[in-house]
Amino acid sequence: MKVPKRLQPLVDDGMIDEVIAQLMSGKEAQVYVVRCGDGLRCAKVFKEARQRSFKQAVQYQEGRKMRNSRRARAMSKKTRYGQKEQEQAWLSAEVDALYRLASAGVRVPQPFGFVDGVLLMELVADDEGYAAPRLDDVTLTPEQARDYHGQVIADVVRMLCAGLVHGDLSEFNVLLDPQGPVIIDLPQAVDAAGNNNAAMMLERDVNNMRAYFGRFAPELLTTDYGKEIWALYESGELHPDSRLTGHFEHDTSSVDVGDLMDVIDDVLEEEAERLAPAWEGS
């Protein structure tokens, strides 16, 4: 096929020898199958910010650490340079997450490089060498559903132990190769310790997987791995090999309204004392 404009620099530099076909086009990026030497890889071309339909970047970027303080200051401003730096940080997040998760034992595509908004990575393939299907494109037996669900939950745990939450996990961004599920699409991965939405996102990720696999193995619909995993993480007891039950005991104890009102009164009294000098001098 004709070489897309965004891929031409990589062809010119010898990183890509041939563009075979477009694999998919989504809200965030277009993905192509390319030949690099004797092997096939994926080239993920991220769309420019004005072309993307993903509108929740701020929610996902909360807590991400900038190694360069100058970049961090620039990103906090609305200048053209600041917006450019923020865009670059957003795009490089997937590359950073892929390397981090691969080293933690999570099944993700192997990254090979990131150049000018193009991510070169492993082509996850089926038995015949073609691009592996998404979970949404397959029909599973109950046994397969239970097995693959267990593998995905184990990877969610490994991700959290590595400090990340996928944030957008569903049957549309998990591929299925001969060894099982492979998690993809990570530009929105959030910092588990630094993002106030991390617990909600992890539970949503897990519940999405529960709903999908529960189509084929209905008993999975009664599990509650999300809250169990987060509770272990918050208590410092979550490990990559933690044994999970799929159940979580919710706190059903009633709130002592009297104690709660006492706390509120104490806070109000402290605030009044703090502001008293300003009142007296007015």
Summary of the structure (lengths in Angstrom):
residues: 282
radius of gyration: 23.1
end to end distance: 75.7
largest distance: 81.1
contacts: 782
relative contact order: 0.10
helix: 45%
strand: 17%
